[in-house]
Amino acid sequence: MPICTECETALDFDEDEVDEGDVIVCDECGTEYEVVTTDPLEIAKVDEDYDDEDAEPADEEEE
């Protein structure tokens, strides 16, 4: 079972019930992890500063 990197608590979820892209939240500290792959299970901490708007290319500035 994966461990939270922030508080070292076991993340409580059924590994067979998650899909890629699902978000898992640590019950103890609230840190969010995204499921990167399911076989083998790999999770990555969600960047707190990440914003969907940041991922989109910037439009040309109007003059």
C-alpha positions as CSV (number, residue, x, y, z in Angstrom):
1,M,0.0,0.0,0.0
2,P,1.4,3.4,-1.0
3,I,2.5,5.8,1.8
4,C,1.8,9.6,1.9
5,T,5.1,11.4,1.4
6,E,3.9,14.3,3.6
7,C,2.8,12.5,6.8
8,E,4.0,8.9,6.2
9,T,0.5,7.5,6.6
10,A,-0.7,4.6,4.5
11,L,-3.0,5.8,1.8
12,D,-6.3,3.9,2.3
13,F,-7.8,2.9,-1.0
14,D,-8.4,-0.3,-3.0
15,E,-5.7,-0.5,-5.6
16,D,-8.0,-2.6,-7.9
17,E,-10.7,0.1,-7.9
18,V,-8.7,3.0,-9.2
19,D,-8.1,4.1,-12.8
20,E,-5.4,6.3,-14.4
21,G,-6.2,10.0,-13.7
22,D,-8.1,9.3,-10.4
23,V,-7.1,11.5,-7.5
24,I,-6.5,9.9,-4.1
25,V,-6.5,12.1,-1.0
26,C,-4.6,11.3,2.2
27,D,-7.1,10.9,5.0
28,E,-4.6,12.2,7.5
29,C,-3.2,15.4,6.0
30,G,-5.3,16.0,2.8
31,T,-2.4,15.7,0.3
32,E,-3.6,14.8,-3.1
33,Y,-2.1,12.1,-5.4
34,E,-3.0,11.3,-9.0
35,V,-2.9,7.8,-10.3
36,V,-0.3,7.8,-13.1
37,T,-0.5,4.1,-14.0
38,T,-2.4,1.1,-12.6
39,D,-0.1,-1.8,-13.6
40,P,2.1,-1.4,-11.8
41,L,0.4,1.2,-9.6
42,E,2.2,4.5,-9.7
43,I,1.0,7.7,-8.1
44,A,2.3,11.3,-8.2
45,K,1.7,14.1,-5.8
46,V,-0.6,16.7,-7.3
47,D,1.2,20.1,-7.5
48,E,-0.6,22.6,-5.4
49,D,0.3,25.4,-7.7
50,Y,-0.9,23.6,-10.8
51,D,-3.8,25.3,-12.6
52,D,-5.5,23.9,-15.7
53,E,-5.1,27.4,-17.2
54,D,-1.3,27.1,-16.8
55,A,-1.3,24.1,-19.1
56,E,-2.9,25.9,-22.0
57,P,-0.8,27.8,-24.5
58,A,-1.0,31.6,-24.0
59,D,-2.9,33.5,-26.7
60,E,-1.0,36.2,-28.5
61,E,-1.3,39.5,-26.7
62,E,-3.5,42.1,-28.2
63,E,-1.9,45.4,-29.1
